[in-house]
Structures are given as structure tokens and as C-alpha cells.
Amino acid sequence: MDEPDDLLSLWANRGGYRLCPECFRAIPAHSQERYCINDGSWLLEACPLCKAPITSPYARFCASCGVGFASLAQASRKKSR
């Protein structure tokens, strides 16, 4: 078996999640989806600040650094205006 290139690949093979920062829809990390089908947002594969993998489909905050995923989405929207 080939070794994964990074920690995210390793976690995806073990059952991590991708999460929409807008509506909090969660899908398995091994899915081919990259955008939320509900609102078009880019799905998070890991915390944007500390890069910790998303380990729960119910996550609203990073389990490692505590940042709120919704607050990151709001900040991103403000920057794009």
C-alpha cells in the first residue's frame, strides 16, 4: 500500500468529513464533492487556521483550535465584497 502524501489524505482514508461553513452540511471526506449542493460554498476539508482534520459530521467549531467555522465563512464573505 502506498503511503499518503499528507495527514489529510490519511484522515480521508479513515473516515473524516468535509463540511459546508454556511449550512454545515457534512459529507464523507472520500466523496468527490468539493462544493456544497445547498449553497455553492467550498467545502472545508480541515480547519482553515490550524489545518486539523474535521472529525465529526456535527462540528461547528474546530476541535483543535476552537475557531468557529461559521465565523470564518462570514469573514470570507466580507473580504469578497
C-alpha positions in Angstrom: 0.0 0.0 0.0 1.3 3.4 -0.9 1.9 5.9 1.9 -0.3 9.0 1.9 1.3 12.3 0.9 -0.1 14.2 3.9 -2.2 14.0 7.0 -5.4 15.0 5.3 -5.1 12.1 2.8 -4.5 9.7 5.7 -7.6 11.0 7.6 -9.8 10.9 4.4 -9.0 7.3 4.1 -10.0 6.7 7.8 -13.4 8.5 7.5 -13.0 12.2 8.1 -15.5 14.8 6.8 -15.9 17.8 4.5 -18.1 20.5 6.0 -20.0 23.4 4.5 -19.2 26.5 6.6 -22.6 28.1 5.6 -25.2 25.4 6.2 -23.0 22.8 8.0 -23.8 20.0 5.6 -21.3 17.3 6.2 -20.2 14.6 3.7 -17.6 11.9 4.0 -14.1 13.1 3.0 -13.8 10.4 0.4 -16.7 11.9 -1.6 -15.8 13.6 -4.9 -17.9 16.7 -3.9 -15.9 19.9 -3.4 -18.8 22.4 -3.3 -22.0 22.3 -1.2 -25.0 21.4 -3.2 -27.2 23.6 -1.0 -25.5 26.9 -1.3 -22.4 26.5 -3.5 -19.8 27.1 -0.8 -16.4 25.5 -0.9 -16.4 22.5 1.5 -13.9 22.6 4.3 -11.6 19.6 4.5 -9.8 20.8 7.6 -9.7 23.8 9.8 -8.5 26.8 7.7 -6.5 28.1 10.7 -4.7 25.2 12.2 -5.3 22.5 9.4 -6.7 20.0 11.9 -9.0 17.4 10.1 -12.7 17.6 10.7 -13.5 14.5 12.7 -17.3 14.9 13.3 -20.2 15.5 10.9 -21.7 17.7 13.7 -18.6 20.0 14.1 -19.4 23.7 14.3 -16.0 24.6 15.8 -12.5 23.2 15.3 -11.7 20.5 17.9 -8.1 21.6 17.9 -8.0 25.4 18.0 -11.7 26.2 18.8 -12.3 28.6 15.8 -16.0 28.7 14.7 -16.4 27.6 11.1 -19.4 30.0 10.6 -17.3 33.0 11.7 -14.7 32.1 9.1 -17.4 31.9 6.4 -18.7 35.4 7.5 -15.2 36.9 7.4 -14.6 35.4 3.9 -17.9 36.9 2.6 -16.9 40.4 4.0 -13.5 40.2 2.2 -15.1 39.3 -1.1 -17.3 42.4 -1.1 
